């Protein structure tokens, strides 16, 4: 970005949000319809196959005869006496098939549940908690993967006495030997999700680990879990058929595998008695095909990005911004304000093989209601400093020395570096909140905006009723210029600017005294940036919170901030009022940053030319601009 664009112009004033009870309405059953996939031939075919075979296994044995009844009609082909023919000893193949289907479905479903639970336990929990837990779980899963699967199943099944080898024993053996591969996949995905901004935001909000795993991480893994469950069911039915074919199957149990075993021992293939071995094989194939077809629809059910919305929201139904009185611009020489946050001699070191001193002896003071800009190139330590203030660092990051003191409205001074456990959890978001860089990564893609906003209130204000939470969520969206109808939307249904406004609304839910904004306008076009910055100024003026605004865009901070701190290689090389840094920067690095931005009307370095700036209502305008952030400008 070069010279900042004025935050509002008459020609580009965004439409106001529609009043309640008019215009745009929420979809009556939108939340439920969003959970359903669109109809497709694959889904319908899969449901028909699985439902038909499931009903046959569930109710068929009630109407079938005794599968063990022997008659003189040996190897009778399908006909009137026996719909699917008879076996070598005259047993009814249809009766055997119905009972065997039930037995195989029991084993398949039980193994699917147990293997999925085990893979989730070892993969998700190990990946999230890390450390010794992850290493122990990974070691166990690696050992299970190294051992060949089929020989291990045969050894374990053969070790169990035949008299004790019931269908549930076979299910336990198959589950124990079938979870490790899925666990590794889940662990890899959890490690990726653990570093996402919305998980970090949940930690900042003070949510407990079990809630973060179940609410923030688990929904994103549901497609994987569903796919692994389907695979485990099919693999279990096939593995049981293989064990039974080898004579290691369930004793005194009817399964599709035992049917194939007895058909092979009865020389059905040699005698061309196809009706004995084709039906059980066909049931296994059709059931697997049905589950595979259903699996194609699972991603659409879980992942909202893949849904075909049946009733789209009208374009532009949500206000891009709310017109209102902008916050008063800070004077060129800001008056001294009572401090709300004091950072003294802060040092942060990453304890790696070669330690990195990321923040070096930083001392800053944030005044109440002040906007403090933190500028510098990528990698200079801006975000590390913000994470240190909010206590979000995890190893190998370590605060080696210094202090961070929060001066509460009630007169108390709170040592942030001494807070632990519930005290830290209660402080975050209630008194200091964060707006993370990249709103799409900060919002959970599979949870609606309403649920994500309400989550903060549920955690920090457990006494609020559901109605009060709904009202508060709608209120903060109105404050940032987003129509509350968007509460039922998912993040992918919002534009980049709207997502960023939602993140600001989330940070405002508990009326914090300090908001840390880490490059909140990154990747947004200049028009949307202007709207976001205008909202920040307006809300600061209305609500009185202080802001630490982090960005690499120094000209933007000259327009927005009361004071600016310039960082280089972990150090604050210059710190002072915005106008002084603009008119008379002292450090060569500050001058170099300003030199790197061309003026709209002059050559590179025009920011530093004497006499080039114009005064406008007591606020300095940058070269090439006619106004400051909150004023209109001719186009």
Residue pairs with C-beta under 8 A, 6 or more apart in sequence:
1 526
1 529
1 553
1 555
1 556
2 555
2 597
2 598
2 599
2 600
3 555
3 597
3 599
3 600
3 622
3 623
3 624
3 625
4 529
4 530
4 533
4 553
4 555
4 556
4 559
4 560
4 622
4 625
4 629
5 526
5 527
5 529
5 530
6 530
6 625
6 626
6 627
6 628
6 629
6 631
6 632
6 633
7 326
7 530
7 531
7 533
7 534
7 537
7 629
7 630
7 631
8 326
8 530
8 534
8 630
8 631
8 632
9 632
9 633
9 635
10 632
11 635
12 527
13 323
14 319
14 320
14 321
14 322
14 323
14 481
14 531
15 316
15 319
15 320
16 319
16 322
16 323
17 318
17 319
17 322
17 478
17 481
17 482
17 483
18 24
18 317
18 319
18 483
23 317
24 313
24 314
24 317
24 318
24 483
24 485
25 485
26 485
26 487
26 488
27 33
27 311
27 488
30 311
30 488
31 448
31 488
33 310
33 311
34 304
34 307
34 309
34 490
35 301
36 301
37 43
37 297
37 300
37 301
37 307
38 300
38 307
38 308
38 310
40 296
40 297
42 293
42 296
42 297
43 293
43 294
43 296
43 297
45 290
45 293
46 289
46 290
46 291
46 292
46 293
46 294
46 295
46 296
46 297
47 290
47 294
48 290
49 286
49 287
49 289
49 290
49 293
50 287
50 290
50 291
50 294
53 101
53 105
53 283
53 286
53 287
53 290
54 105
56 98
56 101
57 98
57 101
57 102
57 104
57 105
58 102
58 105
60 98
60 99
60 101
60 102
61 98
61 99
61 102
64 92
64 94
64 95
64 98
64 99
65 92
65 95
66 95
67 91
67 92
67 95
67 96
67 98
67 99
67 100
67 254
68 91
69 91
69 92
69 95
70 89
70 90
70 91
71 86
71 89
71 90
71 91
72 90
73 81
73 82
73 86
73 90
74 86
74 87
74 88
74 89
74 90
75 85
75 86
75 87
75 88
75 271
75 273
76 82
76 85
76 86
76 90
77 85
77 275
78 84
78 85
78 275
79 85
82 92
82 93
82 94
83 94
84 92
84 93
84 94
84 97
84 275
84 279
85 93
85 273
85 275
85 276
86 92
86 93
87 93
87 96
87 262
87 263
87 266
87 268
87 273
87 276
88 266
88 267
88 268
88 273
93 275
93 276
93 279
96 254
96 259
97 259
97 279
97 280
97 283
99 254
100 254
100 255
100 256
100 258
100 259
100 280
101 256
101 283
102 254
103 167
103 250
103 253
103 254
103 255
103 256
103 258
104 237
104 240
104 241
104 255
104 256
104 257
104 283
104 284
105 237
105 287
106 167
106 171
107 167
107 170
107 171
107 174
107 236
107 237
107 240
107 250
107 255
108 233
108 234
108 236
108 237
108 240
109 233
110 168
110 171
110 175
110 236
111 171
111 174
111 175
111 178
111 232
111 233
111 235
111 236
112 229
112 230
112 232
112 233
112 236
113 229
114 171
114 172
114 175
114 179
115 174
115 175
115 178
115 179
115 182
115 228
115 229
115 232
115 236
116 179
116 182
116 225
116 228
116 229
116 232
118 175
118 176
118 179
118 183
119 179
119 180
119 182
119 183
119 186
119 228
120 183
120 186
120 221
120 225
122 137
122 140
122 141
122 179
122 180
122 183
122 187
123 137
123 141
123 182
123 183
123 184
123 185
123 186
123 187
123 190
124 186
124 187
124 190
124 213
124 217
124 218
124 221
125 133
125 137
125 213
126 133
126 134
126 136
126 137
126 138
126 183
126 187
126 190
127 134
127 186
127 187
127 188
127 189
127 190
127 191
127 194
128 190
128 194
128 209
128 212
128 213
128 217
129 209
130 194
134 187
137 183
137 187
138 187
140 180
141 179
141 180
141 183
141 184
141 187
142 180
144 177
144 179
144 180
145 180
145 181
145 184
149 177
149 178
150 239
150 242
152 177
153 173
153 174
153 177
153 239
153 243
154 243
154 246
154 248
156 173
156 176
156 177
157 165
157 170
157 173
157 243
157 248
158 248
160 169
160 173
162 251
163 251
165 248
165 249
165 250
165 251
166 250
166 251
166 252
166 253
167 250
167 253
167 255
169 250
170 240
170 243
170 249
170 250
171 236
174 235
174 236
174 239
174 240
175 232
175 236
178 232
178 235
178 236
178 239
182 224
182 228
182 231
182 232
185 224
185 228
186 221
186 224
186 225
186 228
189 220
189 221
189 224
190 217
190 221
193 199
193 216
193 217
193 220
193 221
194 217
196 441
196 442
197 436
197 437
197 438
197 441
197 442
198 216
198 441
198 442
198 443
198 444
198 452
199 212
199 216
199 217
200 392
200 436
201 434
201 436
201 442
201 506
202 211
202 212
202 215
202 216
202 455
203 212
203 392
204 390
204 392
204 428
204 429
204 433
204 434
205 428
205 429
205 455
205 456
205 459
205 460
206 424
206 425
206 426
206 428
206 429
206 459
206 460
207 215
207 216
207 455
207 459
211 459
215 447
215 455
216 444
219 302
219 444
219 446
219 447
220 444
220 445
220 446
222 298
222 302
222 446
223 298
223 299
223 302
223 303
226 295
226 298
226 302
227 295
227 298
230 291
230 292
230 294
230 295
230 298
233 291
234 287
234 288
234 291
234 292
237 256
237 284
237 287
237 288
238 284
238 288
240 249
240 250
240 255
240 256
240 257
241 255
241 256
241 257
241 260
241 284
242 257
243 249
243 257
244 250
244 255
244 257
244 258
244 260
244 261
245 257
245 260
245 261
245 264
247 261
249 255
249 257
249 258
249 261
250 258
256 280
256 281
256 283
256 284
257 280
259 276
259 277
259 279
259 280
260 277
260 280
260 281
263 269
263 273
263 276
263 277
263 280
264 277
266 273
266 276
268 274
268 276
268 277
269 277
299 306
300 306
300 307
302 446
303 445
303 446
304 445
304 446
304 490
304 492
304 493
305 445
305 492
309 493
313 485
313 489
313 493
317 483
317 485
318 482
318 483
318 485
318 486
318 498
319 481
319 482
319 483
320 481
320 497
320 498
320 528
320 531
321 481
321 531
321 534
321 535
322 478
322 479
322 480
322 481
322 535
324 538
325 538
325 541
326 534
326 537
326 538
326 541
326 629
326 630
327 537
327 538
327 539
327 540
327 541
327 542
327 630
328 541
329 537
329 617
329 618
329 619
329 628
329 629
329 630
330 370
330 371
330 561
330 562
330 578
331 618
331 619
332 577
332 578
332 579
332 618
332 619
332 620
333 577
333 579
333 580
334 367
334 370
334 562
334 563
334 577
336 367
337 367
337 368
337 369
337 370
338 367
338 368
338 407
339 365
339 366
339 367
339 368
339 407
340 366
340 367
340 368
340 370
340 406
340 407
340 513
340 514
340 546
341 364
341 365
341 366
341 389
341 404
341 405
341 406
341 407
341 432
341 514
341 546
341 548
342 364
342 365
342 366
342 403
342 404
342 405
342 407
343 362
343 363
343 364
343 365
343 385
343 389
343 402
343 403
343 404
344 363
344 402
344 403
344 404
344 405
345 361
345 362
345 363
345 401
345 402
345 403
346 359
346 361
346 362
346 363
346 385
346 388
346 399
346 401
346 402
346 403
346 404
347 357
347 359
347 360
347 361
347 362
347 399
347 400
347 401
347 402
348 357
348 358
348 359
348 381
348 384
348 385
348 388
348 393
348 397
348 398
348 399
348 400
348 570
349 355
349 356
349 357
349 358
349 397
349 398
349 400
350 356
350 358
350 396
350 397
350 398
351 395
351 396
351 397
351 398
352 396
357 570
358 381
358 384
358 397
358 570
359 381
359 384
359 385
359 388
359 570
360 381
360 569
360 570
360 571
361 402
361 571
362 385
362 402
362 567
362 570
362 571
362 572
363 572
364 372
364 565
364 572
364 575
366 372
366 514
366 546
366 548
367 546
367 562
367 563
368 407
368 513
368 544
368 546
369 540
369 544
369 545
369 546
370 546
370 547
370 562
370 563
371 536
371 540
371 546
371 547
371 549
371 560
371 561
371 562
371 563
372 546
372 547
372 548
372 549
372 561
372 562
372 563
372 564
372 565
373 549
373 551
373 557
373 560
373 561
373 563
373 564
373 565
373 578
374 382
374 385
374 386
374 548
374 549
374 550
374 551
374 564
374 565
374 567
375 382
375 551
375 552
375 553
375 554
375 557
375 564
375 565
375 566
375 567
375 593
376 382
376 552
376 566
376 567
376 568
377 552
377 568
377 593
378 552
380 567
380 568
380 569
380 570
381 567
381 569
381 570
381 571
382 518
382 550
382 567
383 437
383 518
383 550
384 393
384 397
384 570
385 567
386 434
386 516
386 518
386 548
386 550
387 393
387 397
388 397
388 399
388 404
389 404
389 416
389 432
389 516
389 548
390 428
390 432
390 434
390 516
391 416
391 417
391 419
391 424
391 428
392 434
393 399
399 417
402 417
403 415
403 417
404 415
404 416
404 417
405 413
405 414
405 415
405 416
406 413
406 414
406 416
406 427
406 431
406 432
406 513
406 514
407 413
407 414
408 414
408 431
408 513
409 513
414 427
414 431
416 427
419 427
426 460
429 456
429 460
429 507
429 509
429 510
429 512
430 460
430 510
430 512
431 512
431 513
431 514
432 512
432 513
432 514
432 515
432 516
433 506
433 507
433 508
433 509
433 510
433 512
433 514
433 515
433 516
434 507
434 515
434 516
434 517
434 518
435 442
435 500
435 503
435 504
435 507
435 515
435 516
435 517
435 518
435 520
436 442
436 503
436 518
437 518
437 519
437 520
437 522
438 522
438 523
439 491
439 496
439 499
439 500
439 502
439 503
439 520
440 491
440 492
440 496
440 499
442 503
443 449
443 452
443 491
443 499
443 502
443 503
444 452
444 491
445 490
445 491
445 492
446 490
447 490
448 487
448 488
448 489
448 490
449 477
449 486
449 487
449 488
449 489
449 490
449 491
449 494
449 502
450 470
450 473
450 487
450 488
452 506
453 473
453 476
453 477
453 487
453 502
453 505
453 506
453 509
454 469
454 470
454 473
456 506
456 509
456 510
457 464
457 469
457 472
457 473
457 509
457 510
458 464
458 469
460 510
461 469
461 510
464 472
470 487
472 509
473 484
473 487
473 509
474 484
474 487
476 505
476 506
476 508
476 509
477 483
477 484
477 486
477 487
477 501
477 502
477 505
478 484
479 505
479 508
479 539
480 501
480 502
480 504
480 505
480 508
480 535
480 539
481 501
481 531
481 535
482 498
482 501
482 502
482 505
486 493
486 494
486 498
486 502
491 499
491 502
494 502
495 528
496 523
496 524
496 528
497 524
497 528
497 531
497 532
500 520
500 521
500 524
500 528
500 532
501 532
501 535
503 520
504 515
504 517
504 520
504 532
504 535
504 536
504 539
507 515
508 515
508 539
508 543
508 545
511 543
511 545
512 545
513 545
513 546
514 545
514 546
514 547
514 548
515 545
515 546
515 547
515 548
516 547
516 548
516 550
517 536
517 547
517 548
517 549
517 550
518 550
519 550
519 551
519 552
520 532
520 536
520 549
521 528
521 529
521 532
521 533
521 551
521 556
522 551
524 532
530 629
533 556
533 560
533 629
534 629
534 630
536 547
536 549
536 560
537 560
537 629
537 630
539 545
540 546
540 547
549 557
549 560
549 561
551 557
554 564
554 566
554 590
554 593
554 594
554 597
555 594
555 597
555 607
555 622
557 564
557 578
558 564
558 578
558 581
558 582
558 620
558 622
559 622
559 628
559 629
560 629
561 578
562 577
562 578
563 575
563 576
563 577
563 578
564 574
564 575
564 576
564 577
564 578
564 581
565 572
565 574
565 575
566 572
566 573
566 574
566 575
566 581
566 587
566 589
566 590
566 593
567 573
568 589
573 587
573 589
573 590
574 581
574 585
574 586
574 587
574 589
574 590
579 620
581 590
582 594
582 607
582 613
582 620
582 622
583 613
583 620
585 591
585 594
585 608
591 608
594 605
594 607
594 608
595 604
595 605
595 607
595 608
596 604
597 604
597 607
598 604
598 606
599 606
599 607
599 612
599 622
599 623
599 624
600 623
600 624
600 625
601 623
601 624
602 609
602 612
602 623
602 624
606 612
606 623
606 624
607 622
607 623
609 623
612 623
613 620
613 621
613 622
613 623
614 620
614 621
614 626
615 621
616 626
616 627
616 628
616 631
617 628
617 631
619 628
620 628
621 627
621 628
625 633
626 633
626 634
627 633
